[in-house]
Amino acid sequence: MSAASFPAPGARFVRLAETGRPAVRLSIDGQAVTAMQGDTLLVAVLSHQRSLRRSEFGDGARAGFCLMGACQDCWVWTESGQRLRACSTPAAEGMAVRTTPPASHWPVTPDLQMVQGREL
Amino acid sequence: MSGPRVIVVGTGPAGVRAAQALVEAGVRPIVVDEGNRAGGQVYRRQPEGFKRDYATLYGSEAAKAQALHRDFDALRDRIDYRGDTLAWNVSAQQLHTVHPASGETHDIDFDALIVCAGATDRLMPVTGWNQAGCYSLGASQIALKAQACAIGSRVVFMGSGPLLYLVASQYVKAGAKVEAVLDTSPAMPPLAALRGLLSRPQLLWRGLQLQAMLKRAGVALLKGITPVRIDSTPEQGVTGVTVRDARGRTRLFAADAVGLGWHLRAESQLADLARCEFEFEPLSRQWLPRIDEDGRSSTAGVYLAGDGVRILGADGAEAAGRLAALAALHDLQQGSERYQAEQGPLRATLATMDRFRQGLLLAFPWPHQQAAALPDEAVVCRCEAVSAGELRRCVRELGSQEVNRAKAFSRVGMGRCQGRFCGHGAAEVIAAEARIPIASVGRIRGQAPVKPIMMSTQEVAQ
């Protein structure tokens, strides 16, 4: 299976070179997608869609801003609710990410696990 | 281990040259790198498995990038390298680090700390800059350099400074569609700017060549523009950029992505936490840590080098990193011969770079007047969508004439980026609304942790 070397419909980022890399498969909000080895999570998502998440403050969709780990605009979540900074996280085979934080519960971050462990 | 305990934070041009000078003197420094491959943002390496060569990636700077990477790789066995590690706080003679992936923390005692934390883009808010598809100029370049991507299929670059033309030309060369380059600086720089720019004639020439290349490629190149807004729809994000040109006509450029930036701003939070004194620099209208000619801060044992303290660019950072390390070695009585031999030439190099920097700032000024003209509904703080109107209300009704006070009332600068991208624009909005000099508005104080870390992170006694 080879990764697409043209922009997918609705994609934000456009691949200009290095398109011969092996594919990695991951899921975004439950949808199976293909990215390339060496992609950051941010590029993996934005080569399929136009945004990464919605602003918690009601001003619309966000797609990252600084790409160097300084602005924290590109947070996404794992299925278990762990927060990832998409611009500095490599996309890996089998990864499953969500562009919205889990709605029904607080994200199970290590700090929450610790608190829960103490209360048991 | 005997010998002085020296820590270098950062592995860009300044950090690598500092570490190298320490190793040459027989010191084994701890080197803290937030990334894991060294090079900094300017000479950022592409991931394993990418095949573009140095000339493609770094253009005229290929040899310097290659030398920096090679020299760092040769140091690896002679330094205590801590990759993927965030230096998140400094207390008295101690640096606090965390390895976010594992949660492992360290409190590291030091005799000398050399902070080479680099810079980010300096941003002035523009109406609509919070919409999906707006990126910094640095981000636009990282997308290309580190990921071989363009930020969109039709890109506009807007701002001012050398990076504006460099990134635009790199996009054109790589085959991206650049709709326009929109510069807020006037077409004719003042004479004083030329004097500074002529101190590095090759760089001036290269800048002119980049502009000529963009024109030949058919890219619309406008100078003296005033940003009006970044147009967008909820579904698409960015759809275009509206500006007023130098003759006052409204111009619209269709685009699905915008790269924005006005020079760089120093990542000076660690210096702040180390209680280094700051001073106001009128030319760039910002507060920067005060250092002596060799990089000593006002805090004993803390040295600052590279774009994290003075924006001199990569060449300047290499010289400043080496000089700061030599000064630290001298102060630690680890040998003064190299310091005495190289101090003169390194200082002279830095002085030339600083003349050039001043020329750049005069030719491509920070457009502070845009802050006063920003409509009330424009978002100043992207993190929490706080508008210019809300910030102005805090100035008018609550008397917030100092930026940290305004932050407390309005939340501008309190979000995830901790004021990195709104701080300078917000200060200008406050100064304009309160009709006071920008220097008296102050600067957003650095707070630990300098970037978000897990609440479970605990300091562990070593």
Interface residues (C-beta under 8 A of the other chain):
Chain A: P7 R12 F13 V14 R15 L16 A17 E18 T19 G20 R21 P22 Q37 G38 D39 T40 V43 S47 R50 S51 L52 S55 F57 G58 D59 G60 A61 R62 A63 G64 F65 C66 L67 M68 G69 A70 C71 Q72 D73 W75 S88 P90 T109 P110 D111 M114
Chain B: E34 G35 Q41 Q46 P47 E48 G49 F50 K51 R52 G103 T120 D121 N130 Q131 A132 G133 C134 Y135 S136 G138 A139 I142 A143 L144 A146 Q147 A148 C149 A150 I151 G152 S153 A174 G175 A176 S232 P234 E235 Q236 G237 D256 A257 E267 V379 R382 C383 E384 A385 R416 C417 R420 F421 K451 P452 M454 M455 S456
